[in-house]
Amino acid sequence: MAKKFSLSPVLILLLLVVAVTLYLYLQPQQAQPSRQMRAVPVKVEEVTQQDFAVIVEALGTANANEAVQITAQQSEVVATIGFDDGDMVEKGQLLVQLNDREERARVSELQINLQEAKRQLQRITNLARENATSAQLLDEQEARVNALKAQLEVARSQLAELEIRAPFSGKLGIRRVSQGALVRPGDVITTLDDLSQVKVDFSVAERHLPDVSNGLQVDATTVAYPGEVFRGEIISMDSRLDPVTRSVQVRALVDNPELRLRPGMLLQIQLQKQVLNTLVLSESALIPIQDKQFVFVVGEDNKAQRREVKIGRRKPGLVQVISGLQEGEKVVVEGSLKLGDGTPVNVLER
């Protein structure tokens, strides 16, 4: 009689373990090709040839176009004050009148003496025509008239020095004297600044010297007015370079029609050195590896290909491409971290 065949529980358990192991081992290998073929969503940009402005940046300090400290030329008491703090004044406007009674009296005296001397000169001249007086007397009277004219001119000049007037149109600073105060030569009464334009001095590196010249346009910005650009142009350059920094001092004149720029402000200056017609690419497309730069180019088969590029000048958000790309090629600008050479991509709308 034949012996009946049966499976032991141990053998059944062993077979189950082997089956589960084979299933777990083979399933990832079968799923891997499907994952490798999944397209990565990316955003691309076409490489274009366009004008690429080369910008030189520098920091400068604003100074008034014209600036003076208003002072007295003589020691005298302030009689009247014709301005207040921060006033806008015109050239020649009277700011301060010092006590001038003595000088006015002196001018009046000399005017009377000159008038009398001229009358005497006319009488002697008439007599000289009739040979009724000597030529010496006529010469002496002419000398007296000329001397009085000179004295009167000096007296008028001294009188004018007691009138303190604005040498040019501009904005006054804080008043530092009061009516009745005694001022002396050199005492500051106030300040006067011509702010219709401001001068900005800044330094430019030696390598930029051939491209910087008078008349070159500059743009100035300040933290006081974010996003606003003040236009100007270069008006002069120093004749010498600083031997320590190897830079040259440049002065620009910047328009300030609303008088918002003030002396002492820190300004960021940008000047356009030159304009290149070159291939331009967004800076976000670059993948730096050691000292080289790479990009992913998307071909007609919608697969990414890693390519080395050589870049040139940079400016915020953009970079000049010297070699490695051609105009019209599509380059990945978003999603490149998930890509490898030959990875399928799904191009999204930007």
Buried (B, 14 or more C-beta within 10 A) or exposed (E): EEEEEEEEEEEEEEEEEEEEEEEEEEEEEEEEEEEEEEEBEBBBBEBEEEEBEBBBEBEBBBBBBBBBEBBBBBEBEBBEBBBEEEBEBEEEBBBBBBBBEEBEEBBEEBBEBBEEBBEEBEEBEEBBEEEEBEEEEBEEBBEBBEEBBEBBEEBBEBBEBBEBBBEBBBBBBEBBBEEEEEBEEEBBBBBBBBBBBBBBBBBBBEEBBEBBEEEBEBBBBBEEEEEEEBEBBBBEBBEEBEEEEEBBBBBBBBBBEEBBBBBEBEBBBBBBBEEBEBBBBBEBBBBEEEEEBBBBBBEEEBBBBBBEBEBBBEBEEBBBBEEBBEEEBBBBBBBBEEBEEEBBBEBEEE
